[in-house]
Amino acid sequence: LPLAIELAAVRIKLLAPDAILKRLSDSLNLLTGGARDLPARQQTMRAAIAWSYDLLDSEERKLLNRLSVFAGGFTFEAAEAAGGNYELRVTNDESNKSAIQNQQPAINILDGISSLVDKSLLVARSQTPDDEPRFRMLAVVREFALEALRASGEADEIKRRHARFYARLAETAEPELRSENVARWLDALEREHDNLRAAMEWSISGSGEPEIALRIVGAIRSFYVRRGYLSEGGQWAIIALERNGDDADSALRAKAYLALGAFKRFQGDLATAEKFLRESLRLSRENKQSYWTSVALGDFGLVKYMQDDLANGKTLLEESLAIARDLKNRRLISIRLNTLGEIARKQQDFAAAEKYYLEALSIAREESAKYLIPVYCFNLASVACRREDYQAALGYALEALEISEELDDRISIADSLNIFAALAQKDGETRRAVYLSGAAQAIYDATGFKLEKVDQEFIDGLVAEMRTKLGDEDFRASFAEGQAMKLGKAIALARGEMN
């Protein structure tokens, strides 16, 4: 906003730019001090927005206030759920999911939003793949409208509607994140990430509904993993469990503990992961939930394998696989086969490992389970490098990278870069290999991800070769350059699209 920029510029007399930036969260009180010879509405941002706000009719003001609960934008559907002038009646279905039955809203959301866009109090953008319009408020407008919402006495009710809507969205996304629609739903959750955060923040507040945070974090754990939000997901899960206590819905708690176990496992905190997975397994068994029991058994088995307890790890994985076969859940079967392949690879039985991986990959392709394919391809490429079948490794690496890019699966992108680094090293392009290895490590560091031991051993061997070839000083400088490389540039370098 031109006026906001002018008012911020006035503060440069007293504050450095960084200091101004830190205070912009309270922009209405910061952006003051316009020239006294200007109209009052041009002397402060609060006055400027108030002038526009006062021109609205009562229903438009009420709608603007209610829409201020959205963080990072919203759709028509979300606006109707939170902004409509109806009462909410909450029922519970057999899956313990809250279902909200709405009466026809008294506020015409479509007309109201159109009017607010025309008056520049909302900004319209089409950001969804199906070109569904999406709207957002400028930060200073939202700050003003939130103050008005709190003053109206409606804040808790509107935040409740908002939180329930996003809990239902998360639960709708959960099965889709295991389907051929995974890319679209990962992107949808990314667009709504700030709203999901806001919903959980309200749910764990003093006047909130703590169960909502449990519902959300348990439903979208794979989003946190694939998009590299491991620490954030873990923090939400811990807070949600603490706020709900042991009397909360045990099925929801089982999923939250499962999510925590996954986050801690990916971060390399295996002892804590084991503790959470034991609790998830106990609750899932008590609830006679076969699917979640199988998932918890498999994750527990994976942790035992990562702790070098291969015998117990294999026993747990085989029990998980048996349940998956009983359920005829082919995607879960493929996941367990892949983990059994990891145990075989750890034991350097590369023939058995490859057999497990190939069967897992075949099922994933048949089931259109794209989210699984990059992991299986990385494992197959690692085995192919061990067998010095570099052409096969290249094919797997290209497939993994293509799908990882489509899903914006950052950890799988890093894994692919490491395979390309190994192939570059084999071809004598050591500096290119070091750049790629550095770029991969930057992703691991940013996400808090820790490689499994068998994968870390593969990378350590590669790094040792590169260090020997270049020397310590040259290696460190090139590795740091790779770590600072933009992701797009690293991917282009992996594909050989640049020197």
Secondary structure, DSSP 8 states (H G I E B T S, - for coil): -HHHHHHHHHGGGTS-HHHHHHHGGGHHHHS----TTS-GGGT-HHHHHHHHHHTS-HHHHHHHHHHTT-SS-B-HHHHHHHHSS--EEEEE-TT--EEEEE---SS-HHHHHHHHHHTTSSEEEE-STT--EEEE--HHHHHHHHHHHHHHT-HHHHHHHHHHHHHHHHHHHHHHTTSTTHHHHHHHHHHTHHHHHHHHHHHTSTTS-THHHHHHHHHSHHHHHHTT-HHHHHHHHHHHHHHH-TTS-HHHHHHHHHHHHHHHHHTT-HHHHHHHHHHHHHHHHHTT-HHHHHHHHHHHHHHHHHTT-HHHHHHHHHHHHHHHHHHT-HHHHHHHHHHHHHHHHHTT-HHHHHHHHHHHHHHHHHTT-GGGHHHHHHHHHHHHHHTT-HHHHHHHHHHHHHHHHHHT-HHHHHHHHHHHHHHHHHTT-HHHHHHHHHHHHHHHHHHT----HHHHHHHHHHHHHHHHHH-HHHHHHHHHHHHTS-HHHHHHHHTTS--
